[in-house]
Amino acid sequence: MRLNVEEIRLLIAVSASIREVQVFKEVAKISAFDGVVGYVDNHLVLREVVTSKWPNAEAVKVKSRVSARKAMGQYTHLILIWDGEDLSQLLFEARLQRRKTKVIPVSVTRVVNKKLTNDFDVYIGRGSPWGNPYAISQGDGPDREEVIERYRGFFTEKIRTDEGFRSAVMGLKGLKLACFCKPQACHGDVIAEYLDSLPCEAEGDEGN
């Protein structure tokens, strides 16, 4: 989105689940201009990258429908880097107030605890093709951190050498993966980090 009109007041918002590398990539695409810039302060990385580009950028709180309405009453344009879940009230208000809006959809891969929810897409624990072959030892053997690092090495090598494995992993992008570890660190985090580091194919849509 190329912006060069002085009257523009641009609000930038990012879903809290979107990873640092994706935030930097998408915000870097926004052309610098001399108008007013604000950012929704729910994402620490967004604050860092926006203020490095626009030092006078304003922090905006969006916690409710009322605050979303107020925010869009103060800005003429919205760029929303969105995971499809949070900040929907902000998007609704932007559309309702007929603000120029750019939505950049970003697919986020999540890892959840299978014991705590049935809301997941793929089980990745033991007994599945995605299970961690390295087990935590109760004695002097490897702890959680070590078995995850071992899995990282195993996963990286499989991605590099096994095209069938890599192709199958790509099918997990954007899904909710279930294991029994969360909220503790999990080998599923390795899978999710890899998938979310890949370029997003969608370009977003622009409307009035």
C-alpha positions as CSV (number, residue, x, y, z in Angstrom):
1,M,0.0,0.0,0.0
2,R,1.7,3.2,-1.2
3,L,0.9,6.2,1.0
4,N,1.9,9.8,0.2
5,V,-1.0,12.1,1.2
6,E,-0.4,14.4,4.1
7,E,-4.0,14.1,5.4
8,I,-3.6,10.4,5.9
9,R,-3.8,9.2,9.5
10,L,-2.7,5.5,9.4
11,L,-3.4,3.0,12.1
12,I,-1.4,-0.3,12.0
13,A,-2.5,-3.3,13.9
14,V,-1.2,-6.8,14.3
15,S,-2.7,-9.9,15.8
16,A,-0.9,-10.9,19.0
17,S,-0.2,-14.4,17.8
18,I,1.8,-13.4,14.8
19,R,5.5,-14.0,15.1
20,E,8.3,-11.4,15.1
21,V,9.7,-12.3,11.7
22,Q,6.3,-11.9,10.1
23,V,5.7,-8.5,11.7
24,F,9.0,-7.1,10.5
25,K,8.4,-8.4,7.0
26,E,4.9,-7.0,6.6
27,V,5.6,-3.6,8.2
28,A,8.7,-3.2,6.1
29,K,6.5,-3.2,3.0
30,I,4.7,-0.1,4.1
31,S,6.0,3.0,2.3
32,A,7.3,5.8,4.5
33,F,5.2,9.0,4.4
34,D,4.7,12.2,6.4
35,G,1.2,11.7,7.8
36,V,0.2,10.6,11.3
37,V,0.9,7.0,12.2
38,G,-0.5,5.0,15.1
39,Y,-0.2,1.4,16.2
40,V,-2.3,-0.8,18.4
41,D,-0.1,-1.6,21.4
42,N,-1.0,-5.2,21.9
43,H,2.2,-6.4,20.2
44,L,5.7,-5.5,21.6
45,V,7.4,-6.2,18.3
46,L,5.0,-4.0,16.4
47,R,5.8,-1.1,18.7
48,E,9.5,-1.6,18.1
49,V,9.3,-1.8,14.3
50,V,6.8,1.0,13.9
51,T,8.6,3.5,16.1
52,S,11.9,2.8,14.3
53,K,10.3,3.8,11.1
54,W,8.0,6.6,12.5
55,P,9.6,7.9,15.8
56,N,6.5,10.0,16.6
57,A,4.0,7.1,16.1
58,E,1.2,7.0,18.6
59,A,0.3,4.0,20.8
60,V,-3.5,3.2,20.6
61,K,-5.3,0.9,23.0
62,V,-8.0,-1.4,21.6
63,K,-9.6,-3.5,24.3
64,S,-13.3,-3.4,23.4
65,R,-15.8,-2.4,20.8
66,V,-16.0,1.1,22.3
67,S,-12.2,1.6,22.1
68,A,-12.1,0.2,18.5
69,R,-14.8,2.7,17.5
70,K,-12.9,5.5,19.1
71,A,-9.7,4.5,17.4
72,M,-11.2,4.3,13.9
73,G,-12.8,7.7,14.6
74,Q,-9.3,9.2,14.8
75,Y,-7.7,7.5,11.8
76,T,-8.5,7.5,8.1
77,H,-6.7,4.3,7.1
78,L,-6.1,0.9,8.7
79,I,-3.5,-1.8,7.9
80,L,-4.4,-4.9,9.8
81,I,-1.9,-7.8,9.8
82,W,-4.4,-10.4,10.8
83,D,-4.6,-14.1,12.0
84,G,-8.4,-14.2,11.5
85,E,-9.2,-14.3,15.2
86,D,-8.4,-11.2,17.4
87,L,-9.0,-7.5,16.5
88,S,-12.2,-8.4,14.6
89,Q,-13.9,-5.5,16.4
90,L,-11.3,-3.1,15.0
91,L,-11.8,-4.4,11.5
92,F,-15.6,-4.2,11.9
93,E,-15.4,-0.5,12.9
94,A,-13.0,0.3,10.1
95,R,-15.5,-1.1,7.6
96,L,-18.5,0.5,9.4
97,Q,-16.8,3.9,9.3
98,R,-15.8,3.3,5.7
99,R,-12.1,3.7,6.4
100,K,-9.6,2.7,3.7
101,T,-8.6,-0.7,4.9
102,K,-5.8,-3.1,4.0
103,V,-6.1,-6.6,5.5
104,I,-3.0,-8.8,5.3
105,P,-4.0,-12.3,6.3
106,V,-1.2,-14.3,8.0
107,S,-1.6,-18.0,8.7
108,V,-0.6,-18.8,12.2
109,T,0.2,-22.4,13.3
110,R,-0.8,-23.0,17.0
111,V,0.0,-25.8,19.4
112,V,-2.6,-26.7,22.0
113,N,-3.0,-29.3,24.8
114,K,-5.1,-32.3,23.7
115,K,-6.2,-32.9,27.3
116,L,-7.6,-29.4,27.6
117,T,-9.5,-29.0,24.4
118,N,-11.1,-30.8,21.5
119,D,-10.6,-27.8,19.3
120,F,-7.6,-28.9,17.3
121,D,-6.9,-30.1,13.7
122,V,-4.1,-32.6,13.9
123,Y,-2.6,-34.7,16.8
124,I,1.2,-34.5,16.7
125,G,2.1,-36.5,19.8
126,R,3.5,-40.0,20.2
127,G,2.0,-42.5,17.8
128,S,1.5,-39.9,15.1
129,P,3.9,-39.3,12.2
130,W,4.8,-36.0,13.9
131,G,5.7,-37.4,17.4
132,N,9.0,-36.6,19.1
133,P,11.2,-39.7,18.9
134,Y,13.2,-38.5,21.9
135,A,11.7,-39.0,25.3
136,I,12.2,-37.0,28.5
137,S,14.0,-39.0,31.2
138,Q,12.9,-39.0,34.8
139,G,16.5,-39.8,35.9
140,D,19.8,-38.6,34.6
141,G,18.8,-38.6,30.9
142,P,17.6,-35.7,28.8
143,D,15.2,-33.1,30.1
144,R,12.5,-31.3,28.2
145,E,14.7,-28.6,26.8
146,E,17.2,-31.2,25.5
147,V,14.7,-33.5,23.8
148,I,13.2,-30.5,22.1
149,E,16.6,-29.4,20.8
150,R,17.2,-33.0,19.6
151,Y,13.9,-32.9,17.8
152,R,14.9,-29.6,16.2
153,G,18.0,-31.2,14.7
154,F,16.0,-34.2,13.6
155,F,13.2,-32.1,12.1
156,T,15.7,-29.8,10.3
157,E,17.5,-32.7,8.7
158,K,14.2,-34.3,7.6
159,I,13.1,-31.1,6.1
160,R,16.4,-30.8,4.2
161,T,16.6,-34.4,3.0
162,D,13.1,-35.8,2.8
163,E,10.9,-34.1,0.2
164,G,7.9,-36.3,1.2
165,F,8.2,-35.3,4.8
166,R,8.6,-31.6,3.9
167,S,5.5,-31.7,1.7
168,A,3.5,-33.4,4.5
169,V,4.7,-30.8,7.0
170,M,3.5,-28.0,4.7
171,G,0.0,-29.4,5.1
172,L,0.1,-28.4,8.8
173,K,0.5,-24.7,8.1
174,G,-2.1,-22.6,9.8
175,L,-3.6,-25.5,11.8
176,K,-4.1,-26.2,15.5
177,L,-1.7,-28.9,16.4
178,A,-2.4,-31.0,19.6
179,C,0.1,-32.6,22.0
180,F,0.1,-33.1,25.7
181,C,2.8,-30.6,26.6
182,K,1.2,-27.1,26.4
183,P,1.6,-24.7,28.1
184,Q,5.1,-26.1,28.6
185,A,7.6,-26.0,25.7
186,C,6.8,-28.7,23.1
187,H,8.3,-30.2,20.0
188,G,5.2,-28.8,18.2
189,D,6.7,-25.3,18.7
190,V,9.6,-26.4,16.4
191,I,7.0,-27.3,13.7
192,A,5.0,-24.2,14.2
193,E,8.1,-21.9,14.1
194,Y,9.2,-23.4,10.9
195,L,5.8,-23.1,9.2
196,D,5.2,-19.6,10.4
197,S,8.7,-18.5,9.1
198,L,7.7,-19.3,5.5
199,P,6.5,-16.6,3.2
200,C,2.8,-15.9,3.3
201,E,1.3,-16.5,-0.1
202,A,-1.8,-14.3,0.4
203,E,-1.4,-10.6,-0.5
204,G,-4.5,-9.4,1.4
205,D,-7.4,-7.4,0.1
206,E,-8.2,-3.7,0.0
207,G,-11.5,-2.1,0.3
208,N,-13.4,1.1,1.3
